[in-house]
Amino acid sequence: MTRMSPYKLLCIAYACLMFGGTVCGQTILLEKTAEYLKKNNLQSAREAIELAAKNEATKNEARTWYLKGFVFKELYKQNPAATENRETAVEALQKSLTLDSKKTYSAAVNTDLDYLHGTYYNEAIDLLNAKQFERALAGLQKFIAFRAKNKPDEFYSEALYHAGYASYSLGKKTEAKQYYEQALQKGYKSALLYDDLTQIYLSEQNTPKATQTIEAGRKMFPNDATLRTSEINMYLQLKKYVTAERMIEDYLKANPQDTDAMMVAGTIYRTICETDTTKQDVYFEKQKTLYKKILAKEPDNFMANYNLGVSYYNRAVPLLNDKAADLTITEFSKRVEYISTLILESKPYIEKAAQLSPQNVNSLKALSGIYHYLNEPEKLQQIQNKIKLLENK
Amino acid sequence: MKTLILNIYILLSSVFCFAHPPLRDNPGNLTYKIQSVYIYNFIKEIQWPSEYSEGNFIIGVFGDSDIEGELRSLAAVRTANNRKIVIKRYARVSEIEKDCHVLYLATNYYSELSGVIQKTRGTSTLVITHKEGAARFGSLVNFVTEKGKPRFEMNLTAFDKSRLKYTQQLKSVAISVD
């Protein structure tokens, strides 16, 4: 690529001055730009078009700004890191549109603008993947603003969803909700959209909207595990335990080998066990049966080991409530025996969990509690040392 | 145009179901809860001499122990035969009062046992420990763990000397030590 010499450029400018008039300015500077572009001499084209953009004769011509936009778009393509060229290109092209009353260049200008906004979108996706939400959102907003006027297609609705996600990640829930709702309205179809929007409605305690959204999502994506889990979570949050339990049990009837779903069922049983004192025994038994079933299939399943161990432990805790002091010493001693049985039952599962995931502080803490209860001081000391090490990391 | 790599998304909702269920109580507390309920039962099953029948019912805790919190919770809602239960904390042997009904010696302060025994000799203070073998060294009740189960030992000789009368129910669930 050859740059235009300062002398040559001076001559062109001088010629424009001498001849004055629009025709000369357009002919010389704009034609030169076009000529340099043909030769792929972008630097010279840039210098020529910048002069034209300042020249009285050409600065109000749509073609000038179209060419400027084109040159800077090409410069940006050549070096995408120089994003200021893209900004200049977009500004120039937009100015061209405002000056182009006869719409001579508008089709070409819009094609270039579409390309440039496409780069905002692509860049935003990379930024989202890199969790740079602020910059991603800025790019998406430009893309959305352009496409809203020109081409509200599937990428437009997808961009609305991504803008919602970026906003949500930035803690801007109101904006996130607006983007998500628009995406839904524009026909964007994604289980994640339904899921995220449901969470926002739930956080606003807008139960009817949350229910309506998750149900619509489940209807559209009946086999989506995330949505199923979310719907169950929602019913749990709304304390509709019977519905949550029915949903997961129906699913398990049809998919008896799905251990993830079994884990969800275990969580439901635990929640019921902890919240409804009249059903503690029943749901404790249900938890045990379920986790043992998972462990029969997957003995090294960390969560199943941990959850089963903790469910034994947690069953023991309410047995020592305030009313325990009303028992006679004989009755209380029997209760202590039962509690001890539960703790002893819990031990191998928590030990296994700690072995499967030695960096997991939760299981180590549970284990230290068990060793404390069982009065195993050496093991207790070992575990406490491990916890200290992990917590100081 | 590019599409998003969806799997990098942190799902906003599904985390809940797979989160670690928390332990419903600090595990160490179970031991102290059991001991505090046992102590409350001792109050019901033991009769102190008449000179201990006036005023508040005093439970002393010697040293730092999490049992103190459990005993305070219990004392807030319970009485000892219609007498207010007061929890006191002692840091030195000299602080132990004569009218202390129950004295719990924290495990880490076990080295103070002989001083405590000496100080409470001739009184009817129910000295309670939580240390293997402590009942043989003069404490009246000693919490132990037998095959993973919390139990308590009663030193019957020491009981006799302290003029504390206990019920058969209490003796039947204890491990008797002479």
Interface residues (C-beta under 8 A of the other chain):
Chain A: G118 Y121 N122 I125 D126 L128 N129 K131 F155 E158 H162 Y165 Y168 L192 D195 D196 T198 Q199 A225 T226 T229 S230 I232 N233 L236 M263 V264 T267 R270 E274 M303 Y306 N307 V310 S311 Y313 N314 A316 V317 P318 L320 D322 A324 A325 L327 T328 I329 T330 F332 S333 V336 E337 I339 S340 I343 L344 N362 K365 A366 S368 G369 I370 H372 Y373 L374 N375
Chain B: M1 K2 T3 L4 I5 L6 I8 Y9 L11 L12 S13 S14 F16 C17 F18 H20 P21 P22 L23 R24 D25 N26 P27 G28 L30 T31 K33 I34 V37 Y38 Y40 N41 K44 E45 L74 V77 R78 V144 T145 G148 K149 P150 R151 Q169 L170 S172 V173
